[in-house]
Amino acid sequence: MFKIKLLISLLISLIVLSCTNINAPKNNAKFSLGSVGGGYDGLLLYNNLDAHLSSYDMVDKNSNYEIRSSIGHSTGVYVTNIDNTSSRESITSELTLIIYDKELDCTAYNYNNKIYQFYIYASNEKFISNKTALKKIKDENTEELVKIFINTLMNKNIECVTKKK
């Protein structure tokens, strides 16, 4: 009897879910990606931007809007308790993007955002775990910042803010 009730409730929930229509907000603007400096971090940023914009069909190499971006990561050590037994390293990632209108020669949109993460590090610099944790956190921060930017961009009206003189 219990199994029959469970199956009926599952069937009802599937019917209700199949009748819903969820549309993600979509910005009809298309963008081209400008060059990104910064070595490996810049390459990772470019790949993330390209992948996420492509998934929403927002990439066009011939677009008038060009995304110019840069990312920076900074680290700092801080002690979390009085005994000095637990040292952590904080990683701050800052993403700066400018959407430039090539046709009107102006800045159409500015975007800045930061993310903080930390990890407990081993005191010896030779430990691979420190370098691996730092690389992984930089990768995660870059991807998260790009996701936040894309979600913000979906709801923005892109217009010129400042004109070059």
C-alpha positions as CSV (number, residue, x, y, z in Angstrom):
1,M,0.0,0.0,0.0
2,F,2.8,2.4,0.9
3,K,4.6,1.7,-2.4
4,I,1.4,2.5,-4.4
5,K,1.0,5.8,-2.5
6,L,4.6,6.7,-3.1
7,L,4.4,5.9,-6.8
8,I,1.2,7.9,-7.2
9,S,2.8,11.0,-5.5
10,L,5.9,10.5,-7.8
11,L,3.7,10.4,-10.9
12,I,1.8,13.5,-9.8
13,S,5.1,15.4,-9.1
14,L,6.4,14.4,-12.5
15,I,3.3,15.6,-14.3
16,V,3.5,19.0,-12.4
17,L,7.2,19.4,-13.3
18,S,6.6,18.5,-16.9
19,C,4.0,21.2,-17.2
20,T,6.3,24.0,-16.0
21,N,8.2,26.2,-18.3
22,I,11.4,27.9,-16.9
23,N,13.1,30.4,-19.2
24,A,16.4,31.9,-18.1
25,P,16.6,35.6,-18.8
26,K,18.5,36.2,-21.9
27,N,20.4,39.2,-23.1
28,N,20.2,39.4,-26.9
29,A,23.6,41.1,-27.1
30,K,26.6,39.2,-28.6
31,F,30.1,39.7,-27.5
32,S,33.6,39.1,-28.8
33,L,36.5,38.4,-26.4
34,G,39.5,40.6,-26.4
35,S,43.0,39.4,-25.5
36,V,43.6,38.6,-21.8
37,G,47.0,38.9,-20.3
38,G,48.3,37.2,-17.2
39,G,49.7,33.9,-18.3
40,Y,48.0,30.8,-17.0
41,D,45.4,32.8,-15.0
42,G,44.5,34.9,-18.0
43,L,44.2,31.7,-20.2
44,L,41.9,30.2,-17.6
45,L,39.8,33.3,-17.5
46,Y,39.5,33.5,-21.3
47,N,38.5,29.8,-21.5
48,N,35.8,30.2,-18.8
49,L,34.4,33.3,-20.4
50,D,34.3,31.7,-23.8
51,A,32.7,28.5,-22.5
52,H,30.0,30.3,-20.4
53,L,29.2,32.9,-23.1
54,S,29.0,30.1,-25.7
55,S,26.6,28.1,-23.6
56,Y,24.1,31.1,-23.7
57,D,24.9,31.8,-27.4
58,M,26.4,35.2,-26.6
59,V,29.6,34.9,-28.5
60,D,30.2,36.4,-32.0
61,K,33.7,37.2,-33.1
62,N,32.3,40.0,-35.4
63,S,30.3,41.7,-32.6
64,N,30.6,45.5,-31.9
65,Y,30.9,44.7,-28.2
66,E,34.3,43.5,-27.0
67,I,34.9,42.1,-23.5
68,R,38.3,43.2,-22.2
69,S,39.1,41.4,-19.0
70,S,41.8,40.9,-16.4
71,I,42.1,38.9,-13.2
72,G,44.4,39.1,-10.3
73,H,45.1,36.9,-7.3
74,S,46.7,38.0,-4.1
75,T,47.6,36.0,-1.1
76,G,48.0,36.8,2.6
77,V,48.8,34.8,5.7
78,Y,46.8,35.2,8.9
79,V,46.7,33.3,12.2
80,T,43.2,32.3,13.3
81,N,43.7,31.6,17.0
82,I,45.7,32.8,20.1
83,D,47.9,29.7,20.2
84,N,49.3,30.3,16.7
85,T,48.6,26.6,15.9
86,S,46.5,27.1,12.8
87,S,48.0,29.3,10.1
88,R,45.9,29.9,7.0
89,E,46.5,31.5,3.7
90,S,43.9,33.8,2.2
91,I,43.5,34.1,-1.6
92,T,41.7,37.1,-2.9
93,S,40.7,37.0,-6.6
94,E,39.6,40.2,-8.3
95,L,38.0,40.2,-11.7
96,T,37.8,43.4,-13.8
97,L,35.8,43.5,-17.1
98,I,35.1,46.2,-19.5
99,I,32.6,45.8,-22.4
100,Y,33.8,48.2,-25.1
101,D,31.6,49.3,-28.0
102,K,33.9,49.3,-31.0
103,E,31.4,51.0,-33.3
104,L,30.7,54.0,-31.0
105,D,34.2,54.0,-29.5
106,C,33.0,54.0,-25.9
107,T,32.8,51.9,-22.7
108,A,29.4,50.2,-22.6
109,Y,29.7,48.5,-19.2
110,N,32.2,48.2,-16.3
111,Y,32.3,45.2,-13.9
112,N,34.4,44.6,-10.8
113,N,34.1,41.8,-8.3
114,K,36.2,40.0,-5.6
115,I,36.1,36.6,-4.0
116,Y,38.0,35.4,-0.9
117,Q,38.9,31.9,0.0
118,F,41.5,30.4,2.4
119,Y,43.1,27.1,3.2
120,I,45.2,25.8,6.1
121,Y,48.7,25.5,4.9
122,A,51.7,23.4,5.9
123,S,54.6,25.4,7.3
124,N,57.1,24.1,4.8
125,E,57.1,25.7,1.3
126,K,58.2,22.4,-0.2
127,F,54.9,20.7,0.4
128,I,53.0,20.1,-2.8
129,S,49.7,20.4,-1.0
130,N,50.2,24.1,-0.6
131,K,50.8,24.7,-4.3
132,T,48.0,22.4,-5.3
133,A,45.5,24.1,-2.9
134,L,46.6,27.5,-4.2
135,K,46.1,26.5,-7.8
136,K,42.8,24.8,-7.2
137,I,41.4,27.8,-5.3
138,K,42.5,30.2,-8.1
139,D,40.7,28.0,-10.6
140,E,37.6,27.8,-8.5
141,N,37.6,31.6,-7.8
142,T,38.0,32.3,-11.5
143,E,35.1,30.1,-12.5
144,E,32.9,31.4,-9.8
145,L,33.6,35.0,-10.8
146,V,32.8,34.3,-14.4
147,K,29.5,32.7,-13.5
148,I,28.5,35.7,-11.3
149,F,29.5,38.0,-14.2
150,I,27.4,36.0,-16.8
151,N,24.4,36.0,-14.5
152,T,24.8,39.8,-14.0
153,L,25.2,40.4,-17.7
154,M,22.0,38.5,-18.5
155,N,19.9,41.2,-16.9
156,K,21.9,44.3,-18.0
157,N,21.1,46.7,-20.8
158,I,24.4,47.4,-22.5
159,E,24.8,51.1,-23.5
160,C,27.6,53.5,-23.7
161,V,28.6,55.0,-20.4
162,T,31.6,57.1,-21.3
163,K,32.9,58.3,-24.7
164,K,36.6,58.5,-25.6
165,K,37.9,62.0,-26.4
